[in-house]
Structures are given as structure tokens and as C-alpha cells.
């Protein structure tokens, strides 16, 4: 298990953090919606890229 303050996440770690299936993360990677680094067969997502992805996908609630 990687330390919590790691600068990179595996797709499985992001799936666990977001409480989604790991295939959801792999689909985001395949569609280019979430940037990643490929090291051999491993995919790793930078913390900053993940945080930017969260900012972009945030839906604001409308108040009346």
C-alpha cells in the first residue's frame, strides 16, 4: 500500500477514494478525461491532475 501523501495514485486507489468501480476510472483514462502517466503497463495519475479533474466535473447547485 502506498503512503497517503503520495504524489501519484493508481486507478484502483482513485476508484476507492471516489467509491466507484475501477473500470469507471479506466474508462476516464481511455477517453482522455483524466490525464495519466504510463510506466510500463502501470498507469499512474498525478494528484494535481486528479484535483483538476474534480474541479472541472463539479456541478454547482442553484439556489433560488
N, C-alpha and C positions, 0 to 999 in steps of 0.2 A: 504494500500500500504506500502511495506517495504521500509526502508531508502536505498538510493543509495549505501551507503558504507557497506551494509550487507555482511557478510562472506558466506552466503548461498543464492542460487537462487531457485525459484520454476521452474518447467518445463515451465510454462506459461511465466515467466519473461525471460527465455532464448529464447523462441520462439520469443518473442517481440524484444529482442536485436538482434537476427540473422535474423529477418524478414522472418521466416519460420512458417509453420503450427505447432501447439503444438504437433500434432501426430508424426511429424518428431522427436521431442525431445524424446517423449515416446518410439519410435522405437529404438533410440540410447541407451536409458536406458535398454530396454528389451534385446538388443543384447550384452550388456556389453561394448559398445564402450565409454560410458560416465559413470563414477562411480557416485553413489549417496548414500545417507543415507535415510533409511525408518523410519519414525516416525509415528507409527500407519499406517494410509492409505496414509499419505503425503510423497512425495518424495522431497528431497532437495539435491541440488548439490553444493558442496563447490566451492568457487571462484577459488581456486588453481587448482582443478580438471578440471574446465571449461577452464581455461587458458592453462593447459597442453593439453587438447583435441584440442584446437585451434592450438597450436604449432605442434602437431602431424599431423593434417589434412591440414596444409599449403602446398600449391603447389608452388614451386619456378618457376619463369618464366625463360626461356632460352634466353640468348642474344647471338647474333652472332657477 
